[in-house]
Amino acid sequence: MYYTYVLHSEKDGKFYTGYAKNLKLRFEQHCKGQVESTKDRRPLKLIYYEACLSQEDATKREKYLKSYHGKMFIRKRLKSYLTG
């Protein structure tokens, strides 16, 4: 399994979308500052993830979630979380 995930930065309020084979390990790397793109945006919360059967599916889903329509999908899906 591969996972496409969305992190929320509590520092700047922005999202980070990525994919990983081992979601738990990857999230720990983000939290410890071992990922260049998020190390200055900590603390981070894992707010959404999807399981995919292949790496190809996960990368396609990541690309979609980074698009305008994908961002709108996440905002609708997590409306109650984002509005408190």
Secondary structure, 3 states (H helix, E strand, C coil): CEEEEEEEECCCCCEEEEEECCHHHHHHHHHCCCCCCCHHHCCEEEEEEEEECCHHHHHHHHHHHHCHHHHHHHHHHCHHHHHC
